[in-house]
Amino acid sequence: MATVFEPRAAAKEDESRLLFHNVSWDEYEAILRIVGTRHVRVTYDRGDLEIMTKSQGHERYKKLIGWMIESLTAVLEIPCEAAGETTWRKKAKERGLEADESYYTLNAELVECRDVDLEVDPPPDLTIEVEISQSVLDRIAIYAALGVPEIWRYDGETLHVECLSEDGKYLTVPTSPSFPFLPMEEVAAWLQRSDHLGQSLLRRQFLHWVRETLVPLYQVWRAANSH
């Protein structure tokens, strides 16, 4: 029988969390079926289970980051398979979670037009983790156990790119392996502008930046790495 842990005090923006102990894998999968597509996030780590409600700010940032990735890959014609908030889990590891957004880039052609099974397929090449408030469970360690090679972490102020090292730890890096031509400081700047600009204006300005600035950067990068 699962035991409930007293909810952690809600951080900014009205995000609340419940932590349960002694939850079996079968109970975890049953909870996933019950939750379905509701506006909550479920994280499972070897018997501990956290249920989190997401704030409007959380959803705004994660939607914007996802939209930026999907827009720039469309304009630059880069293969990209979006997997959204798929529940990534491995029974053998007794771990599972939903990313805020997840993408196959290097392995896009491998998984296109079909459902992914982590028992036989690689994990997503890139996941997005919005951290308006901190999880009770160590979600980053769960990503590492699942073998996710790259995470973008955004806390509402700072954007970090982290890559999985050979020792199973994430290291902060200056550029994204999925998009090595992309100036990450510019991505962070666009996210900060979103706090002051309406979404329609921001998206128009971002698309203009992609076409006028990022396309030439990408062309230079491709020419330098074509051999």
C-alpha positions in Angstrom: 0.0 0.0 0.0 1.4 3.4 -0.9 1.9 5.9 1.8 1.4 9.6 1.2 4.1 12.2 2.0 3.0 15.6 3.2 3.0 17.9 0.1 6.0 20.1 -0.3 5.1 23.7 0.1 4.2 25.1 -3.3 6.9 27.1 -4.9 6.3 30.0 -7.2 3.4 30.0 -9.7 1.1 27.6 -7.8 2.8 24.3 -8.6 2.0 21.6 -6.0 3.3 18.1 -5.5 2.3 14.9 -3.8 4.9 12.2 -3.0 3.9 8.6 -2.4 6.2 5.9 -1.0 6.2 2.1 -1.6 4.5 2.2 -4.9 5.0 -0.9 -7.0 5.6 -0.8 -10.7 2.1 -2.2 -11.4 0.6 0.5 -9.2 2.7 3.1 -11.1 1.4 1.9 -14.5 -2.2 1.8 -13.1 -1.8 5.4 -11.9 -0.6 6.4 -15.4 -3.7 4.9 -16.9 -5.9 6.8 -14.4 -4.2 10.1 -15.0 -4.3 9.8 -18.7 -4.0 13.2 -20.4 -4.9 15.2 -17.3 -2.9 18.3 -16.5 -0.4 16.6 -14.1 3.0 15.1 -14.3 3.9 11.7 -12.8 7.5 10.8 -11.8 8.5 7.3 -10.6 11.8 6.4 -9.0 12.2 2.9 -7.6 9.1 2.9 -5.4 8.7 6.6 -4.9 6.0 8.4 -7.0 5.5 12.1 -7.3 2.4 13.7 -8.8 2.8 17.4 -9.8 0.3 20.0 -11.0 1.8 22.4 -13.6 1.5 26.1 -13.5 0.5 28.4 -16.4 4.1 29.7 -16.4 5.5 26.2 -16.6 3.3 25.4 -19.6 4.0 28.7 -21.3 7.8 28.1 -21.2 7.7 24.5 -22.3 5.3 25.3 -25.2 7.5 28.1 -26.3 10.7 26.1 -26.2 9.1 23.3 -28.1 7.6 25.7 -30.7 11.1 27.3 -31.2 12.7 23.9 -31.8 10.0 22.8 -34.2 10.0 26.1 -36.1 13.8 26.3 -36.6 14.0 22.6 -37.7 11.1 23.2 -40.2 12.8 26.4 -41.6 16.2 24.7 -41.8 14.8 21.4 -43.0 16.5 19.5 -40.2 15.0 16.0 -39.4 13.1 16.2 -36.1 10.5 13.9 -34.6 8.6 15.4 -31.7 7.5 13.1 -29.0 6.0 15.7 -26.7 5.2 14.6 -23.1 5.6 10.8 -23.8 6.0 8.8 -20.6 9.5 7.4 -20.9 9.9 4.4 -18.6 11.9 1.2 -18.1 10.7 -1.6 -15.9 14.2 -3.0 -15.4 15.4 0.4 -14.1 12.2 0.9 -12.1 12.1 4.5 -13.3 9.8 6.6 -15.4 8.8 10.2 -16.1 7.2 12.6 -18.7 9.5 15.2 -20.2 8.1 18.6 -20.8 9.0 18.1 -24.4 11.1 15.5 -26.1 12.7 15.2 -29.6 14.5 12.7 -31.8 17.0 14.6 -33.9 20.0 12.4 -34.6 17.7 9.3 -34.5 14.7 11.0 -36.2 14.6 8.7 -39.2 14.9 5.6 -37.0 11.7 6.3 -35.1 9.6 8.3 -37.6 5.9 7.3 -38.1 5.8 4.8 -35.2 5.6 4.4 -31.4 8.8 4.1 -29.5 9.6 1.3 -27.1 12.6 2.0 -24.8 13.2 -1.7 -24.4 14.4 -1.8 -28.0 14.7 1.8 -29.2 17.0 4.6 -28.1 15.7 7.3 -25.8 14.9 10.7 -27.2 18.0 12.7 -28.3 16.8 15.8 -26.5 14.4 16.5 -23.7 13.2 19.8 -22.2 12.9 20.2 -18.4 11.2 23.4 -17.1 12.0 23.9 -13.5 9.7 26.7 -12.2 9.8 24.7 -8.9 12.0 21.8 -7.9 10.9 18.2 -8.0 11.0 16.2 -4.8 12.5 13.3 -6.8 15.7 13.6 -8.7 14.3 13.7 -12.3 17.8 14.4 -13.8 19.1 11.1 -12.3 16.0 9.3 -13.9 16.9 10.8 -17.3 20.5 9.5 -16.8 19.2 6.0 -15.9 17.1 6.1 -19.1 20.1 7.2 -21.2 18.8 10.5 -22.5 21.9 12.2 -24.0 20.8 15.8 -23.8 18.6 18.0 -21.6 17.7 21.7 -21.8 16.9 22.9 -18.3 15.1 26.3 -17.9 14.2 27.7 -14.5 12.4 30.9 -15.7 15.7 32.8 -15.7 18.6 30.6 -16.9 18.8 28.1 -19.7 21.4 25.3 -19.3 22.3 22.6 -21.9 23.5 19.4 -20.2 24.9 16.3 -21.8 25.2 12.8 -20.4 28.9 11.8 -19.8 30.4 8.4 -19.9 30.2 8.1 -16.1 26.4 8.6 -16.2 26.4 12.2 -14.9 25.2 15.3 -16.8 27.7 18.0 -17.6 26.8 21.6 -18.6 28.0 22.4 -22.1 28.0 25.7 -24.1 26.3 24.3 -27.2 23.6 21.8 -28.0 24.8 18.5 -29.6 21.4 18.3 -31.4 21.9 21.9 -32.8 25.6 22.8 -32.6 25.1 25.9 -34.8 22.5 27.3 -32.5 23.6 30.2 -30.2 22.0 29.1 -26.9 22.4 32.6 -25.4 20.0 33.8 -28.1 17.5 31.1 -27.2 17.7 32.2 -23.6 17.2 35.8 -24.6 14.0 34.9 -26.6 12.7 33.1 -23.5 13.3 36.2 -21.4 11.6 38.4 -24.0 8.5 36.2 -23.7 8.0 37.6 -20.2 7.3 41.0 -21.8 6.0 40.4 -25.3 2.8 38.8 -26.3 3.1 35.4 -27.9 2.0 36.4 -31.4 4.6 39.2 -31.6 7.3 37.1 -30.1 6.7 34.3 -32.6 6.8 36.7 -35.6 10.0 38.2 -34.4 11.6 34.8 -33.7 10.7 33.5 -37.2 12.2 36.6 -38.7 15.4 36.0 -36.6 15.6 32.4 -37.8 15.3 33.4 -41.5 17.6 36.4 -41.3 20.2 35.3 -38.8 20.1 31.6 -38.1 19.8 30.4 -41.7 23.2 32.0 -42.6 24.8 30.6 -39.4 23.5 27.2 -40.3 24.8 27.4 -43.8 28.3 28.4 -42.6 28.2 25.6 -40.0 27.2 23.0 -42.7 29.9 24.2 -45.1 32.5 23.8 -42.3 31.3 20.4 -41.4 30.4 18.9 -44.7 33.7 16.9 -45.2 
